[in-house]
Amino acid sequence: MKIGIIGLGLIGGSILKKLAGFGHELYAVTRNSETLRHVKTLVKSCSDKYEILSDCEVVFVCTPIGKIIETLDKLEGIVSENCTVTDVASVKEFVTKKKYSFKFIPSHPMAGTENSGYNASFPELFEGAKWVLTPYDENDTKILTDLIEQMGAIPIVANPKEHDEAVALISHLPMYISQCLYSVAKDNKLAMKLASSGFRDTTRLAMTDLTLACDMLNFNGKNVEKSQNAFISELENLKKENYLEKITEISQSRRKMYNFDGKNII
Ligand code: NAP
């Protein structure tokens, strides 16, 4: 299949590295001359020009959230109306406002790390991860779901508004909490000396790429604020309520939710 990828950072680079293993004809658009040199052996063609994507059957738009609309607009008149285009932005409602001449299916892979750029990308990133699709018209999703499954991910269809509310709770809020948690402890020298796996795990997201961190707030601010308020009130309640009773309930509920098989915790 002829597949285009725009923006070879953590997500775009990982898509490229994974799909290269399946014999697809890959076309990569990158503005970075060093990345261009790295991907030459993996692709049929790479350039900083969108025109190389003209024959693609599927295109992945992997630019920062704030550049997604601009990138989609640039594809107009370049790819054919039969081409399926998806973006991978972590927020979905804002991309569903426009109709395009190509088949546009917004999506969001629920996989990532605190690192960014091509050098941070790796082909196993999507292994076992959910990959949300938020189609808002009649476009057939099969061509995309087949590729998502080929990358080892699990396609899930959701409504864009509900997606944005949900990711505020499980992805964007945890990032802000992680930043605050680090911030309240960082000036205590002994605390920093003693900090171990628990603190490392709960503050990992404080290292989230700054563009992504700001975009989450800029593009999903309403839902982030709602989830922040819910979190603050939960924290306040913890002080007021019978603490043991409350944490027993939380702990039991959390343990019941998933099968802890060591690998796929969530
Ligand atoms: P990233 O590593 O910074 O990659 C983004 C790439 O977009 C850059 O490497 C660059 O590629 C290109 N780019 C950067 N600035 C640009 C600009 N001003 N105009 C056009 N292209 C630009 O970020 P990422 O983590 O892969 O995120 C990319 C998308 O994936 C975002 O929409 C994000 O919401 C989504 N996402 C991220 C995660 C995560 O955890 N990181 C998870 C799921 C989805 P070139 O240098 O090749 O041009």
Boltz pocket constraint, residues with backbone or C-beta under 6 A from the ligand:
constraints:
  - pocket:
      binder: B
      contacts: [[A, 6], [A, 7], [A, 8], [A, 9], [A, 10], [A, 11], [A, 12], [A, 29], [A, 30], [A, 31], [A, 32], [A, 35], [A, 61], [A, 62], [A, 63], [A, 64], [A, 65], [A, 67], [A, 88], [A, 89], [A, 90], [A, 91], [A, 108], [A, 109], [A, 110], [A, 111], [A, 112], [A, 113], [A, 115], [A, 116], [A, 117], [A, 118], [A, 209], [A, 212]]
      max_distance: 6.0
